[in-house]
Amino acid sequence: MRRKHWDPDLLAERLELPEEALGALLVTAVGRRRVLIENHRGIAQYSDACLRLKAAGGTFSLYGSGIRILTLGRHNLAVEGDIGSMEWEG
């Protein structure tokens, strides 16, 4: 039996739900010093200059200096530091 794969963006649109309700990455920047990230799927790389997270459909990267993880939960985290840029690789 072949399993169907749903596009979360399309499904969210059809059900009139926010994408993050179906597991899409939700990134909230609070100024240039703090970032809150929900629905990640694990840390791929971490240093004081770069944080790369696995996410549904790709990888999210955050670059800067003095980056440190403030809180780490199963699917969410808070990061602090001098945030220079963020990048989505799909």
C-alpha positions in Angstrom: 0.0 0.0 0.0 1.4 3.4 -1.0 1.3 6.1 1.5 0.1 9.6 0.4 2.2 12.6 1.3 0.4 15.8 1.9 1.8 19.2 1.3 1.3 21.0 4.6 1.0 24.4 3.0 -1.8 23.3 0.7 -3.5 21.3 3.5 -3.4 24.3 5.9 -4.8 26.6 3.2 -7.7 24.2 2.4 -8.5 23.7 6.1 -8.1 27.4 6.8 -5.5 26.7 9.5 -2.2 28.4 10.2 0.7 26.4 8.8 2.3 26.0 12.2 -0.7 24.0 13.3 0.4 21.3 10.9 4.1 21.3 11.9 5.5 24.2 9.9 8.4 26.0 11.5 7.3 29.2 13.3 10.1 31.7 13.9 9.6 34.8 16.0 12.3 37.4 16.1 12.3 39.7 19.1 14.5 42.6 18.1 18.0 41.6 16.9 18.9 39.7 20.2 16.4 37.0 20.7 14.6 34.4 18.4 11.9 31.9 19.4 11.5 28.9 17.2 8.7 26.3 17.3 8.2 23.0 15.5 11.9 22.3 14.9 13.0 18.7 14.4 16.4 18.7 16.0 19.7 20.6 16.0 21.9 19.9 13.0 24.8 22.3 14.0 25.4 24.6 16.9 28.2 27.0 17.7 28.4 30.6 19.0 28.3 31.8 15.3 25.7 29.5 13.8 22.6 27.4 14.7 21.2 25.0 12.1 17.9 23.3 12.8 16.1 20.5 11.0 12.6 21.3 10.0 9.8 19.9 7.9 10.8 20.5 4.3 14.3 21.8 4.9 16.8 23.4 7.3 16.6 26.7 9.1 19.9 28.5 9.8 20.6 31.4 12.1 23.9 33.3 11.9 25.5 35.9 14.2 27.9 36.1 17.2 27.5 35.1 20.8 24.6 32.8 19.9 23.4 30.7 22.9 20.4 28.6 23.5 18.3 29.9 26.4 15.7 27.2 26.5 15.4 23.9 24.6 12.3 21.8 24.4 11.3 18.9 22.3 9.9 21.0 19.5 10.8 24.6 20.5 13.7 26.7 21.6 14.8 30.2 22.5 18.1 31.7 21.3 19.9 34.8 22.3 22.9 36.7 20.8 23.8 39.2 18.2 21.7 37.9 15.3 23.0 38.9 11.9 20.8 36.8 9.5 18.4 33.9 9.2 18.1 31.6 6.2 15.7 28.9 5.0 17.2 26.0 2.9 14.4 23.9 1.3 
